[in-house]
Amino acid sequence: MTPRERVLSALRGEKREKAVASCVTQVGTVQAMEKLGIFWPEAHRDPEKMVELGASLYKLVGLETCRIPFCLTVQAEALGCEVDVGAVDRQPSVKKPLPSIPENLPSDFLERERVPTVIKAVELMKRRYEDLPKMVGLEAVTTLAGHIVGVERLMMMFIKQRDVVAKVLDLCVKANIEYAKAIIDAGADVVVPCDPLASPDLLSPRDFASLIKPRLKELADAIRKRGAVGVLHICGNARRIVKDMAETGFDALSVEEKVDIREAKAVIGPKPALVGNISSAKTLLMGSPADVEREARAAIEAGVDVLAPGCGIAPRTPLANIKVLADVAKEYRGM
């Protein structure tokens, strides 16, 4: 099997291999940038550089992924938010929310700011890396809403202005769906909506079930109908919402180390697939290769479908630690 076939099979819950290692979240690291001579922030706006850095972990350490972009600000910027483009070891971030909530999605949304850059990069990925899974991440509905109105204000609105929350979430899911369709049409195999603000660490599970889950289901349906694999990533301790996450209809769920894989499997059954859940901060960034190996073996034995970082890889993460994920998966496959 090619890496693309192996990863897509695992994400669809049709795993034919004992262990598959990939990354559906942020893949840019400083060591990879130094080895390739491609750096942030230039790679955020240059499709050629974006693609080569997106495939860097496969080229350098064998992790079976080609994943772009490297932040959760592309749609927010296209909707008018001012973005700090970051630095070589710092991802872009939204500086401040919009002065008002847009009434409608702009008709030229797909032509604004970095959206065309990402679409062009996907087209390049498709041509250059046929045997790798082409993955594209985006800021999902709650996180995009937080960018538009401000995170603290959005949290208060869930309590006092639920009608306004519904309005902004509707706008955000429209943006998500239009963007997802465009990147799938350009050649993306996997679409990864990342929704850190939907975490139970920040929002009530009841709010997730009533307001966020139906919009994520719309997005999952749109991705599936376009023929791509959908992977929903939510940060933090998502144990209390893992059943609702599964019911959104995504092919796979990406979870952090706070989610027990065996416990989650018991709740959701064999599908959707589970992706993770090696600690990005404690283990991959701060730990040793031995720490990574120990955690990786435990995740595989617990039944994880795709061995992967539990969240976006920190830019200063050593390549040697990431390589362990690929090596452990190969060992389990007898390669």
C-alpha positions in Angstrom: 0.0 0.0 0.0 1.1 3.6 -0.6 1.1 6.0 2.3 -2.0 7.6 0.8 -3.8 4.3 0.6 -2.7 3.3 4.1 -3.7 6.5 5.8 -7.0 7.0 4.0 -8.0 3.4 4.7 -7.3 3.9 8.4 -9.1 7.2 8.6 -12.2 5.6 7.0 -12.1 2.9 9.6 -11.1 0.2 7.1 -7.6 -0.3 8.5 -5.7 -3.1 7.0 -2.5 -2.4 8.7 -1.6 -3.0 12.4 -0.3 0.6 12.8 -0.5 3.8 10.7 1.4 7.0 11.7 0.5 10.4 10.2 -0.3 13.9 11.3 -3.6 15.6 10.6 -2.7 18.8 12.5 0.1 21.4 12.1 3.3 20.0 10.7 5.8 22.9 10.4 8.9 22.7 12.5 11.9 24.9 12.8 14.3 22.0 12.2 12.5 21.1 9.0 12.6 24.7 7.9 16.3 24.8 8.4 16.9 21.6 6.5 14.7 22.6 3.6 15.6 26.3 3.5 11.9 27.2 3.7 10.7 29.3 6.6 7.7 30.9 8.2 6.3 33.5 7.7 7.1 33.3 3.9 5.6 29.8 3.6 2.2 31.1 4.7 1.8 33.1 1.6 3.9 31.2 -1.0 2.1 28.0 -2.4 5.4 26.4 -3.5 7.0 26.8 -0.1 3.8 25.8 1.7 3.6 22.5 -0.2 7.3 21.5 0.4 7.1 22.4 4.1 3.7 20.5 4.2 5.5 17.4 3.0 8.6 17.9 5.1 7.9 15.4 7.8 7.5 12.6 5.2 10.7 13.6 3.4 12.7 14.0 6.6 11.4 11.4 9.0 8.9 9.2 7.1 5.7 10.4 8.8 3.0 9.7 6.2 1.4 13.1 5.7 1.4 16.1 3.4 -0.6 18.7 5.4 -1.2 22.4 4.9 -1.6 25.2 6.0 0.2 25.9 9.3 -2.4 28.0 11.2 -6.1 28.6 11.8 -6.4 32.1 10.4 -7.0 31.7 6.7 -10.7 32.1 6.6 -10.7 34.8 9.4 -8.3 36.9 7.3 -10.5 36.4 4.2 -13.5 37.7 6.2 -11.6 40.8 7.2 -9.8 40.1 10.4 -6.4 41.6 10.8 -3.7 38.8 11.2 -0.3 38.9 12.8 1.7 36.7 10.4 3.9 35.4 13.2 7.6 34.5 13.0 9.8 31.5 12.2 8.7 29.7 15.4 5.3 31.4 15.9 2.1 30.7 14.0 -0.1 33.5 12.6 -2.8 34.7 14.9 -5.8 37.1 14.7 -5.0 40.5 16.2 -8.5 41.6 16.9 -12.1 40.7 16.0 -14.2 42.4 13.3 -16.0 45.6 14.3 -19.3 44.0 13.4 -20.7 40.6 12.3 -21.0 40.3 8.5 -24.6 39.8 7.3 -23.5 37.5 4.6 -20.5 35.6 3.3 -18.7 37.8 0.7 -19.3 36.8 -2.9 -15.6 36.9 -3.5 -14.7 34.9 -0.3 -12.6 32.4 -2.2 -10.6 35.1 -3.9 -9.5 36.9 -0.8 -6.1 37.0 1.0 -4.6 33.5 1.5 -7.5 31.4 0.3 -6.2 31.3 -3.3 -2.8 30.5 -2.0 -4.0 27.4 -0.2 -6.1 26.3 -3.2 -3.0 26.7 -5.4 -0.9 24.8 -2.9 -3.5 21.9 -2.9 -3.2 21.7 -6.7 0.5 21.5 -6.4 0.3 18.8 -3.7 -1.9 16.7 -6.0 0.6 16.9 -8.8 3.8 16.4 -6.8 2.8 14.0 -4.0 0.4 11.5 -5.6 1.3 8.8 -3.1 0.9 10.9 0.0 -2.5 11.8 1.7 -3.2 15.4 0.8 -4.6 17.0 4.0 -5.9 20.6 4.5 -6.8 22.0 7.9 -9.2 24.9 8.5 -10.7 26.8 11.5 -14.0 25.2 12.2 -17.2 27.0 13.1 -16.7 27.9 16.8 -13.1 28.9 16.4 -13.9 31.0 13.3 -16.7 32.6 15.2 -14.3 33.5 18.0 -12.0 35.2 15.5 -14.9 37.2 14.2 -16.5 38.5 17.4 -13.6 37.9 19.9 -13.2 34.8 22.1 -14.2 36.3 25.5 -17.2 38.0 23.9 -18.3 34.7 22.2 -18.1 32.8 25.5 -20.4 35.4 27.1 -22.7 35.3 24.1 -23.3 31.6 24.6 -24.9 32.6 27.9 -26.7 35.8 27.1 -27.1 36.1 23.3 -27.7 32.7 21.9 -29.6 34.0 19.0 -26.6 36.1 17.9 -24.3 33.0 18.4 -26.6 31.0 16.1 -26.3 33.8 13.5 -22.5 34.0 13.5 -22.2 30.2 13.6 -24.4 30.0 10.5 -22.1 32.4 8.7 -19.1 30.4 9.8 -20.4 27.1 8.6 -21.2 28.6 5.2 -17.6 29.8 5.0 -16.3 26.4 6.1 -18.4 24.6 3.5 -17.5 26.9 0.6 -13.8 26.7 1.5 -13.9 22.9 2.0 -15.6 22.3 -1.4 -12.9 24.5 -3.1 -10.0 22.6 -1.6 -11.5 19.2 -2.3 -12.1 20.2 -5.9 -8.4 21.3 -6.0 -7.3 17.8 -5.0 -7.5 17.5 -1.2 -8.0 13.9 0.1 -8.6 14.9 3.7 -10.3 18.0 5.2 -9.5 18.6 8.9 -11.8 21.2 10.6 -10.0 22.2 13.9 -12.3 23.6 16.6 -10.3 24.3 19.7 -12.9 26.8 21.0 -15.5 24.0 21.0 -13.6 22.1 23.7 -15.4 21.3 26.9 -12.5 23.0 28.6 -14.1 26.3 27.3 -17.8 25.5 26.5 -20.5 23.5 28.0 -21.2 20.1 26.4 -24.8 21.2 26.3 -23.9 24.2 24.1 -21.8 21.9 21.9 -24.8 19.5 21.4 -27.4 22.2 20.7 -25.5 24.8 18.8 -22.2 23.5 17.5 -22.9 19.8 16.7 -25.6 20.6 14.0 -23.3 22.9 12.1 -20.4 20.5 12.2 -22.8 17.8 10.9 -23.6 20.1 7.9 -19.9 20.5 7.3 -19.2 16.7 7.6 -22.1 16.0 5.1 -20.7 18.5 2.6 -17.2 17.0 2.8 -18.5 13.5 2.4 -20.7 14.4 -0.6 -17.7 16.0 -2.3 -15.8 12.7 -2.0 -13.2 13.5 0.7 -12.4 12.2 4.1 -13.4 14.4 7.0 -11.4 14.5 10.3 -12.7 16.6 13.2 -10.1 17.8 15.7 -11.1 19.3 19.0 -8.5 20.1 21.7 -8.4 19.5 25.4 -10.4 17.0 27.4 -13.1 16.1 24.9 -14.2 13.0 26.8 -17.6 14.5 27.7 -18.4 15.3 24.0 -16.8 12.4 22.2 -20.2 10.7 21.6 -21.6 14.0 20.1 -18.4 14.4 18.1 -18.9 10.9 16.6 -22.5 11.7 15.8 -21.5 14.7 13.6 -20.7 12.2 10.9 -17.0 12.8 10.4 -14.9 9.8 9.3 -12.4 10.3 12.1 -11.9 12.2 15.3 -8.5 13.7 16.3 -8.1 13.9 20.1 -5.5 14.8 22.6 -3.9 12.7 25.3 -6.6 13.8 27.8 -9.0 11.4 25.9 -8.5 7.8 26.8 -8.5 5.8 23.6 -10.0 2.6 25.1 -12.7 4.6 26.9 -13.6 6.5 23.7 -13.7 3.3 21.6 -16.1 1.9 24.2 -18.4 4.9 23.8 -18.3 5.3 20.0 -17.6 1.8 18.7 -15.4 1.0 15.7 -16.3 4.1 13.8 -15.5 6.9 13.5 -11.8 6.2 13.5 -9.6 7.7 16.3 -6.5 9.8 15.5 -3.9 10.7 18.1 -3.1 11.0 20.9 0.6 11.6 21.6 1.1 14.7 23.7 2.4 17.5 21.5 3.7 19.6 24.3 4.8 17.2 27.1 6.1 14.3 25.0 6.9 15.4 21.5 8.2 18.8 22.4 9.7 18.3 25.8 10.2 14.6 26.1 12.9 12.2 24.9 12.6 9.7 22.0 12.1 7.0 24.7 9.2 8.9 26.0 7.6 9.2 22.6 8.1 5.5 21.9 6.5 4.5 25.2 3.5 6.7 24.6 3.2 5.6 20.9 3.2 1.9 21.8 0.6 2.5 24.5 -1.7 4.3 22.0 -1.4 1.5 19.4 -2.1 -1.1 22.0 -5.1 0.9 23.2 -6.5 0.7 19.7 -5.8 4.1 18.1 -6.5 3.9 14.3 -4.0 6.5 13.3 -1.0 7.2 15.5 -0.4 10.9 15.5 0.3 14.0 17.6 -2.7 14.8 19.7 -2.6 18.4 18.6 -0.6 20.7 16.3 3.1 20.0 16.4 5.0 22.8 18.3 7.5 24.5 15.9 10.5 23.8 18.2 9.7 20.0 18.3 12.8 17.9 17.5 12.6 15.9 14.3 14.1 12.9 16.2 11.0 12.7 18.4 8.6 12.9 15.4 10.6 10.1 13.6 9.8 7.8 16.5 6.1 7.8 15.5 6.9 6.6 12.0 9.5 4.1 13.3 7.1 2.5 15.8 4.3 2.2 13.2 6.7 0.5 10.8 7.9 -1.9 13.5 4.3 -2.9 14.2 3.7 -3.6 10.5 6.9 -5.7 10.4 8.7 -3.4 7.9 
